[in-house]
Amino acid sequence: MGKSDDSSTNLKGLTEKKTDNFSEWYTQLIQKAELADYSKVSGCIVFRPYSYAMWDMIRDFLDERFKKSGVENAYFPLFIPESLLMKEQEHVEGFTPEVAWVTHAGDSKLSERLAVRPTSETIMYDSYAKWVRSHNDLPLRLNQWNNVVRWEFKYPMPFLRTREFLWQEGHTVFANKEEAEKEVLEILEYYRQTYEDLLAVPMIKGKKTEKEKFAGAAYTTSVETFLPIGKAIQGATSHFLGQNFSKAFDIKFLDENGKNQYGWQNSWGFTTRSIGVMIITHSDDKGLVLPPRIAPVQVVIVPIIFEKSKKEVLEKAKEIEKSLDNFRVKTDAREEYSSGWKYNHWELKGVPIRLEIGPKDIEKNQAVLVRRDTGEKLFVKFDDLEKTIENLLEEIQKSLFEKAKKWLTESIAEPKDWNEFTKFAKEKKLILAPHCGETECEELIKFETEGIKTLCVPFDQPKIGDKCIKCGKPSQHAVYFAKSY
Ligand code: 87F
């Protein structure tokens, strides 16, 4: 077979547009860019090397911050006995239909069924109760990098909503409330940094309403964003558990005065959903667009091969690759594909910079750089390549963040009354409005707008109306509302 022609290029590229048919666009994108694949079990995906490399980088980024802060990694069992999972009734309430159970070993029934961990509060706190004795044992700050299973029945979406996913779950115990609450915000800040500084996705920090918080928590903080398809999504959560679990699991310590006290706890988690959020935020109709810091390949070198100048061009490509070893560089010297095919391929894979080098360029002592995000072309002298690429990668990272930030900011709409609220809801806006703080009122809003939910009460509180946008009672705070994932 000869070099692939245009027809096979079209087969390989995306056939749907992000704005016309988001769901099909996304499904094609994650498969054609070789990020993930479906499996025989609905809702369970294969993380192919290209997306797993991103998870590795996210993990390194967070893990470094956790460790600097004094958190230690550990591993707890995958199986949780039913009696243990059901110990703190309030927190599993509502979640029980999602728990997957192991009931048999071979043909024999187990004496007690075992949950496949949906989250590890219960199994970890059972150990914590044994390990915590005195104030000297505190703070106890452990994190796990693991997988969890939640048998959701909502439509699965690779990365965004899968039945098995990868995450980290941090679970900590402190001797006093203030220290614990300080950590809640410290971790939330690491989550913001991961999204904003690594994935170039802008976030809103805030506190969940009573209705939307984790039932086992005293309060829940989160980072939230607004996708370019007009839907909001929760990025990650950091919970202050107060003494809810320490009382249920008997996590007690003797304080300095010899008095028995219950520990103050937090839990916090960041999942592989972040990869999906990043993809949807930046990618376009040609495929992935990756922020340089998370791109497994930052620069792809495509040598323009003609029989006559082949040796010289390939040698120069190799030489350039070597000189760029500060970056994640790949040379695509495959001869069975045309240059045009390769351009499409690496665009589909979202590589931030393409470097083209042909015989004419060598004559001029230059290479051609093409930006994936804007399509902009630059002619750069060999001597300036390293510096130019370094700056360009930074520039792309920044510009992707700015673009997403602009979208987020410009999507915010502040309705003056309920009528305008419903209008903005139909226009898929990110609504910022005063609210009374009552759960029933929030439920009514959700019911009357076909599913608009509160995202969070932003820490950054704007000065807006003093009456609830729905019921007219005194407003407690400004809240973000949107349709969400
Ligand atoms: C599904 C089945 C059983 C979520 C579940 O957010 C229990 C649960 O407790 C459950 N789905 N949750 C809440 C998880 C809370 C918390 N856990 C640690 C986090 C961050 C990490």
Residues whose N, C-alpha, C, O or C-beta is under 5 A from the ligand:
A	BS01	87F	H91 V92 F95 E98 V99 P118 T119 R150 E169 F214 T237 S267 W268 G269
